[in-house]
Amino acid sequence: MITVTQEAARQIRESARQGNAEGLPLRIAAQREDDGAIHYAMGFADDEHEEDLHFNSEGVEILVSPLSLHLLDNTIIDFVELDSGEKNFIFKNPNDPHYRPASG
């Protein structure tokens, strides 16, 4: 299961609106790097493959290939303000050895 926070969903919908991609699902992909970390990619998909897995979180339709699913299981996608003051998408992924949950 992949979860999108409310803030991330708002930003995804706004990005779709700005990019004339409203109504298109969000494709999320993951690949394991040599050091074990996970590299993420996401974008609006104007094509779907028969083997794609479909999820819906906070009203966002998500597509994931079966090859990426095991790397993304239980991932939370959030849109947060980082130290620089900029907001960015982050992947809170317990499958990534470099991920450290926030304490508190």
C-alpha positions in Angstrom: 0.0 0.0 0.0 1.2 3.5 -0.9 -0.2 6.4 1.1 -0.4 10.1 0.1 -0.8 12.7 2.8 -3.4 15.4 2.4 -0.7 18.0 1.8 0.9 15.9 -0.9 -2.5 15.2 -2.5 -3.2 18.9 -2.7 0.2 19.6 -4.4 -0.2 16.7 -6.8 -3.6 18.0 -7.9 -2.2 21.5 -8.3 0.7 20.2 -10.3 -1.7 18.3 -12.5 -3.8 21.4 -13.0 -0.7 23.5 -13.9 0.7 20.9 -16.3 -2.6 20.2 -18.0 -2.5 16.6 -16.7 -5.8 16.7 -14.8 -7.5 13.3 -14.8 -4.2 11.4 -15.4 -2.9 9.0 -12.8 0.3 9.5 -11.0 3.0 6.9 -11.8 5.5 6.2 -9.0 8.6 4.1 -9.7 11.5 3.0 -7.4 14.9 1.5 -8.1 17.5 0.2 -5.7 20.9 1.9 -6.0 24.2 0.2 -5.5 24.5 1.5 -1.9 21.1 0.1 -1.1 19.3 3.4 -1.1 16.1 3.7 -3.2 15.8 6.2 -6.0 12.3 7.5 -6.7 10.6 8.9 -9.8 7.0 10.1 -10.2 5.1 11.8 -13.0 1.7 11.8 -14.6 1.0 8.8 -16.8 -0.7 9.1 -20.1 -0.2 5.4 -20.7 -1.0 2.4 -18.6 0.3 -1.1 -18.8 -1.8 -4.2 -18.3 0.4 -5.3 -15.3 0.2 -1.9 -13.5 -1.1 -2.0 -10.0 -3.6 0.7 -9.1 -3.9 2.5 -5.7 -6.0 5.4 -4.6 -5.0 7.6 -1.6 -6.6 10.9 -0.7 -8.3 11.0 -4.1 -5.1 10.5 -6.1 -5.0 7.6 -8.5 -1.5 5.9 -8.3 0.0 3.5 -10.8 3.0 1.3 -9.8 4.7 -1.4 -11.8 5.0 -4.8 -10.2 8.8 -4.4 -10.3 8.6 -1.3 -8.1 5.9 -2.5 -5.7 8.2 -4.4 -3.2 10.4 -1.3 -2.9 7.4 1.0 -2.3 5.3 -1.1 0.1 4.1 0.9 3.1 5.6 4.1 1.7 4.1 7.5 2.6 4.5 10.4 0.2 4.4 13.8 1.9 4.9 17.4 0.8 6.9 19.2 3.5 9.0 22.3 4.1 12.7 21.4 4.3 15.5 23.3 6.1 15.9 25.5 3.1 12.4 26.8 3.4 11.4 25.2 0.1 8.6 22.6 0.0 9.3 19.2 -1.6 7.9 15.8 -1.9 9.5 13.2 0.4 9.2 9.5 0.5 8.9 8.0 4.0 9.8 4.4 3.1 10.6 1.7 5.7 12.1 -0.4 2.9 14.9 2.2 2.3 17.9 1.6 4.6 18.6 5.3 4.6 15.2 6.3 5.8 15.0 7.4 9.5 11.5 8.1 10.9 11.1 11.4 12.7 11.2 11.0 16.4 8.7 12.6 18.5 
